[in-house]
Amino acid sequence: MSLEPIARILMIAGISLFLIGGLIFLFSRMGVNLFQLPGDIRLQSGNISCLVPIVSTILLSILLTLILNIAIRYLDK
């Protein structure tokens, strides 16, 4: 059993996490708060608060879809 496909997946996942972490770090240094976008719903009542990140979830879904599609196309070659 060859371990090359597992190694490729782990390398792609590691590089992807590194890049995402770097982007989040840069955005936080610039003062951009990624998870409080317009369209995210925040409900507060006394000591209770609830955040429903609708727009953030949609953007994260699009980003992960792009990353996975690129990874799958790379692994199929």
KOLLO-212971 format. One line per 2 residues: number of its first residue (from 1); their letters; for each residue x, y, z of C-alpha. Coordinates in Angstrom, 1 decimal, decimal comma, always signed. Example, Ala and Ser with C-alpha at 12.3 -4.5 7.8 and 13.67 -1.06 7.14 Angstrom:
1 = AS = +12,3/-4,5/+7,8  +13,7/-1,1/+7,1 $
This chain:
1 = MS = +0,0/+0,0/+0,0  +1,4/+3,3/-1,1 $
3 = LE = +1,4/+6,2/+1,3  +2,0/+8,9/-1,3 $
5 = PI = -1,7/+9,9/-1,7  -2,0/+10,4/+2,1 $
7 = AR = +1,2/+12,4/+2,2  +0,0/+14,6/-0,6 $
9 = IL = -3,3/+15,3/+1,2  -1,5/+16,1/+4,4 $
11 = MI = +0,9/+18,5/+2,6  -2,0/+20,2/+0,8 $
13 = AG = -4,0/+20,5/+4,1  -0,9/+21,8/+5,9 $
15 = IS = -0,1/+24,4/+3,3  -3,8/+25,5/+3,1 $
17 = LF = -4,0/+25,9/+6,9  -0,8/+27,9/+6,9 $
19 = LI = -2,1/+30,2/+4,2  -5,5/+30,7/+5,9 $
21 = GG = -3,7/+31,4/+9,2  -1,5/+33,9/+7,5 $
23 = LI = -4,4/+35,7/+5,9  -6,3/+35,8/+9,2 $
25 = FL = -3,2/+37,2/+10,9  -2,8/+39,9/+8,2 $
27 = FS = -6,4/+40,9/+8,3  -6,4/+41,2/+12,1 $
29 = RM = -3,3/+43,4/+11,9  -5,1/+45,6/+9,4 $
31 = GV = -8,1/+45,9/+11,8  -10,5/+43,9/+9,6 $
33 = NL = -12,8/+41,7/+11,7  -13,6/+38,7/+9,5 $
35 = FQ = -16,4/+37,2/+11,6  -18,6/+40,3/+12,1 $
37 = LP = -19,5/+41,1/+8,6  -22,7/+43,0/+7,5 $
39 = GD = -25,4/+40,4/+7,3  -24,3/+38,5/+10,4 $
41 = IR = -27,1/+38,5/+12,9  -26,3/+39,4/+16,6 $
43 = LQ = -29,0/+39,1/+19,2  -28,5/+40,5/+22,7 $
45 = SG = -30,8/+40,5/+25,7  -29,4/+41,2/+29,1 $
47 = NI = -26,6/+38,8/+29,8  -27,4/+36,6/+26,9 $
49 = SC = -26,0/+37,1/+23,4  -26,3/+35,0/+20,2 $
51 = LV = -24,3/+35,5/+17,0  -25,6/+33,9/+13,8 $
53 = PI = -22,8/+34,4/+11,2  -24,8/+33,9/+8,0 $
55 = VS = -22,5/+35,9/+5,6  -19,3/+34,6/+7,3 $
57 = TI = -20,5/+31,0/+6,9  -21,3/+31,6/+3,2 $
59 = LL = -17,9/+33,1/+2,5  -16,1/+30,3/+4,4 $
61 = SI = -18,1/+27,7/+2,4  -17,1/+29,3/-0,9 $
63 = LL = -13,5/+29,4/+0,2  -13,4/+25,8/+1,3 $
65 = TL = -15,2/+24,7/-1,9  -12,5/+26,4/-4,0 $
67 = IL = -9,7/+24,9/-1,9  -11,1/+21,4/-2,1 $
69 = NI = -11,8/+21,6/-5,9  -8,2/+22,6/-6,5 $
71 = AI = -6,9/+19,8/-4,2  -9,1/+17,2/-5,9 $
73 = RY = -8,0/+18,3/-9,4  -4,4/+18,2/-8,3 $
75 = LD = -4,7/+14,7/-6,8  -6,5/+13,3/-9,9 $
77 = K = -3,5/+14,1/-12,2 $
